[in-house]
Amino acid sequence: MVATADVEARPFAQALKDAQTRITAHMDARLGGGDTLHAAMRYAVTGGKMLRGFLVLESARLHDVAEEAALEAALAIECIHAYSLVHDDLPCMDDDDLRRGQPTVHKKWDEAMAVLAGDSLQTFAFELLADPKISPHALALIRGLAQASGKDGMVSGQMLDIAAETATTPLDLEQITRLQNRKTGCLISWSATAGAVMAGADEAPLRRYAEALGLAFQIADDILDVEGDAAKVGKAVRKDADAGKATFVSLLGLEAAKDRANALMEQACDALSPYGDAAETLKDAARFVISRDS
């Protein structure tokens, strides 16, 4: 069994903007402290596309999940994503000065505040999910997010990425795919399946959708690093090429990488067939992922 609600799809741009507004308002209500730490946490979350939170809200909508529960889970994944970016930008990792067109947290404040803000965002995410009101399946959500973001997921992918920088030989296509499935794909998969988990419904169609979407997202990122405008992307571009890092573009070539992203987009859309027209907004999200300029 998949969708449990009689729902209609909405235009993607409207749905994404609505998700951003709702998640930001929920963050302000739940993370409203006036000290520097709270300010740094809000700063880290604010300004992104909030695609992962959008995926949570859309999957929750398909399964008639209560608004409050859906927003808690959407804010949780945005906190995890923001923490990962704050730490990723530090000098000991990617050493970036800009994120989303603004100074990174360690540049706006300092490295210590960036570490503390990231740590706090991570733990706050699990605090949100541990609320007994969120779902009778909260434990599955928490366990899934721990796996997706930890030693077998995002953190593992980041470790592989850092190790590749000093490896004697570049990563091959199989290795870069495994790296990106962990670094990027795991959190996208958790986001897209969260609504089904909260409803106790079948996760399989959304998981297949997310697996294709996550890989398409990363290939699009690699394409942006080659073709993107730094002013639109909001961070430095061509860093991977300048560093000689293996990417989908360097391994496949630019045109073949674009073809692969398009094929993955089609796979993602096909996976949603059990939901019929109700999933059209999620299909539009897959199209957006491979055509975005930031």
C-alpha positions in Angstrom: 0.0 0.0 0.0 1.3 3.5 -0.8 -0.6 6.8 -0.7 -3.3 6.9 1.9 -4.7 10.4 1.2 -6.8 11.7 -1.7 -4.3 14.4 -2.7 -3.6 16.5 -5.8 -0.1 17.6 -7.0 0.7 21.3 -7.0 3.1 23.3 -9.2 6.7 22.6 -8.0 7.8 26.2 -7.6 4.8 27.0 -5.5 5.2 23.8 -3.4 8.9 24.5 -2.8 8.4 28.1 -1.8 5.5 27.0 0.5 7.8 24.4 2.1 10.6 27.0 2.6 8.1 29.4 4.3 6.6 26.7 6.6 9.9 25.2 7.6 11.5 28.7 8.3 8.5 29.7 10.4 8.7 26.4 12.3 12.4 26.9 12.9 11.8 30.4 14.2 9.2 29.0 16.6 11.3 26.1 17.8 14.8 27.7 17.7 14.1 31.2 18.9 16.8 31.8 21.5 18.6 35.1 21.5 22.2 34.1 22.2 25.0 33.7 19.6 24.7 30.0 19.4 21.0 30.1 18.5 21.7 32.9 16.0 24.5 30.8 14.3 22.2 27.8 14.1 19.4 29.8 12.5 21.9 31.4 10.1 23.2 28.0 9.0 19.7 26.7 8.2 18.4 29.8 6.5 18.8 30.6 2.9 19.0 27.2 1.3 16.6 25.6 -1.2 15.4 23.3 1.7 14.9 20.5 -0.9 15.3 17.8 1.7 12.6 19.4 3.9 10.4 19.8 0.9 10.8 16.0 0.2 9.7 15.3 3.7 6.6 17.5 3.5 5.7 16.1 0.1 6.0 12.4 1.2 4.1 13.3 4.3 1.3 14.9 2.2 1.0 11.8 0.1 0.4 9.7 3.2 -1.9 12.1 5.1 0.6 12.7 7.9 -0.3 15.5 10.4 1.2 18.9 9.7 3.0 19.3 13.0 4.7 15.9 12.7 5.7 16.6 9.1 7.2 20.0 10.0 9.2 18.5 12.9 10.7 15.9 10.5 11.3 18.5 7.8 13.1 20.8 10.2 15.1 17.9 11.6 16.6 17.0 8.2 17.3 20.6 7.4 19.2 20.9 10.7 21.2 17.7 9.9 22.0 19.1 6.4 23.0 22.5 7.8 25.3 20.9 10.4 27.0 18.9 7.7 27.6 22.1 5.6 28.9 24.1 8.6 31.5 21.4 9.4 32.2 20.8 5.7 33.1 24.4 5.2 35.7 24.5 8.0 39.4 24.9 7.1 40.2 21.4 8.1 37.8 20.1 5.4 36.7 22.0 2.3 37.9 25.4 3.6 35.1 27.5 2.0 34.5 31.2 2.7 31.0 31.3 1.0 27.9 29.3 1.4 24.6 30.2 -0.3 26.2 33.5 -1.3 26.9 34.5 2.3 30.0 34.1 4.6 30.3 30.6 6.1 29.6 30.3 9.8 33.3 30.1 10.7 33.9 33.3 8.7 30.9 35.2 10.2 31.8 34.1 13.7 34.8 31.8 14.2 35.8 28.2 14.0 34.8 27.4 17.5 31.3 28.8 17.0 31.0 26.8 13.8 31.8 23.5 15.5 29.4 24.3 18.3 26.6 25.4 16.0 27.0 22.2 13.9 27.1 20.0 17.0 23.9 21.7 18.3 22.1 21.4 15.0 22.8 17.7 14.9 21.5 17.0 18.4 18.5 19.3 17.9 17.4 17.3 14.9 17.1 14.2 17.1 15.4 16.1 19.8 12.8 17.1 17.3 12.2 13.5 16.2 12.1 12.2 19.7 8.9 14.1 20.5 6.3 11.4 21.2 3.7 13.4 19.3 5.5 13.1 16.0 4.5 9.5 15.1 4.1 6.0 16.6 7.0 5.2 14.3 9.4 7.9 15.7 12.0 5.3 16.6 12.2 4.1 13.0 12.7 7.7 11.9 15.4 8.3 14.5 17.2 5.1 13.7 17.0 5.8 10.0 18.4 9.3 10.3 21.2 8.1 12.5 22.2 5.5 9.9 21.8 8.0 7.0 23.9 10.7 8.6 26.5 8.7 10.5 29.3 6.2 10.0 27.5 4.2 7.3 26.0 7.2 5.6 26.9 10.9 5.1 29.9 11.0 7.5 31.3 7.9 5.8 30.9 9.6 2.4 32.7 12.7 3.6 35.5 10.6 5.0 35.9 8.9 1.6 35.8 12.3 -0.1 38.6 13.6 2.1 40.7 10.4 1.7 40.4 10.7 -2.1 42.2 14.1 -2.0 45.4 12.4 -1.0 45.0 9.1 -2.8 47.7 8.0 -5.2 45.1 7.2 -7.9 41.8 9.0 -8.7 38.5 7.3 -7.8 36.8 5.2 -10.5 33.2 5.4 -11.4 32.1 2.7 -9.0 34.0 4.3 -6.2 32.7 7.8 -6.8 29.1 6.5 -7.0 29.5 4.7 -3.7 31.0 7.9 -2.1 28.1 10.1 -3.4 25.4 7.6 -2.5 26.6 7.9 1.1 27.5 11.6 1.2 24.4 12.9 -0.6 22.1 10.1 -1.3 21.5 8.8 2.2 19.9 12.0 3.5 17.8 12.4 0.3 16.6 8.9 0.7 15.6 9.5 4.4 13.8 12.7 3.4 11.8 11.2 0.6 10.7 8.1 2.6 10.0 9.9 5.9 6.3 10.4 5.2 5.8 6.7 4.4 7.7 5.8 7.6 5.6 8.1 9.7 2.4 6.6 8.2 3.7 3.0 8.5 3.3 2.6 4.7 5.3 0.9 2.0 8.6 2.9 1.5 9.8 1.0 -1.6 8.5 3.3 -4.3 9.8 6.4 -2.6 13.1 4.7 -1.8 13.6 3.9 -5.5 12.7 7.4 -6.4 15.2 8.8 -3.9 18.1 6.6 -4.9 17.9 7.9 -8.5 17.2 11.4 -7.4 20.2 11.5 -5.0 22.6 10.4 -7.7 21.1 12.8 -10.3 21.5 15.6 -7.7 25.2 14.9 -7.3 25.9 14.7 -11.0 24.1 18.0 -11.4 26.4 19.4 -8.7 29.4 18.2 -10.6 28.1 19.8 -13.8 27.5 23.1 -11.9 31.1 23.0 -10.7 32.1 23.1 -14.4 29.5 25.3 -16.0 28.0 27.2 -13.0 28.2 30.9 -12.2 29.6 31.4 -8.8 27.2 34.3 -8.2 24.2 32.0 -8.8 25.7 28.9 -7.2 26.5 30.9 -4.0 30.0 29.3 -3.6 33.2 28.9 -5.4 33.0 26.9 -8.6 35.6 24.8 -10.5 37.2 23.8 -7.2 37.0 20.1 -8.0 38.6 20.5 -11.4 41.4 22.7 -10.1 42.1 20.2 -7.3 42.1 17.3 -9.8 39.3 15.5 -7.9 37.4 12.7 -9.7 33.8 13.7 -10.4 31.1 12.3 -12.7 32.1 14.9 -15.2 35.8 14.1 -15.2 35.0 10.3 -15.4 32.1 10.4 -18.0 32.7 13.7 -19.8 30.3 16.6 -19.7 27.7 15.5 -22.2 27.6 11.9 -21.0 27.2 13.2 -17.4 24.2 15.2 -18.6 22.8 12.2 -20.3 23.3 10.1 -17.1 21.5 12.8 -15.0 18.6 12.8 -17.4 18.3 9.0 -17.3 18.3 9.0 -13.5 15.6 11.7 -13.6 13.4 9.4 -15.7 14.1 6.5 -13.3 13.0 8.7 -10.4 9.8 9.7 -12.1 9.0 6.1 -13.1 9.4 4.9 -9.6 6.5 7.1 -8.5 3.9 5.4 -10.8 2.1 3.8 -7.8 1.1 7.3 -6.6 -0.4 8.4 -10.0 -1.0 12.1 -10.5 -0.6 12.8 -6.8 3.2 12.5 -7.2 3.5 15.0 -10.1 5.1 17.6 -7.7 7.8 15.1 -6.8 8.4 14.3 -10.5 8.9 18.1 -11.0 11.4 18.1 -8.2 13.4 15.5 -10.1 13.3 17.6 -13.2 14.4 20.7 -11.1 17.3 18.8 -9.6 19.0 18.3 -13.0 18.2 21.7 -14.5 18.9 24.0 -11.5 21.6 26.7 -11.7 22.4 26.8 -8.0 
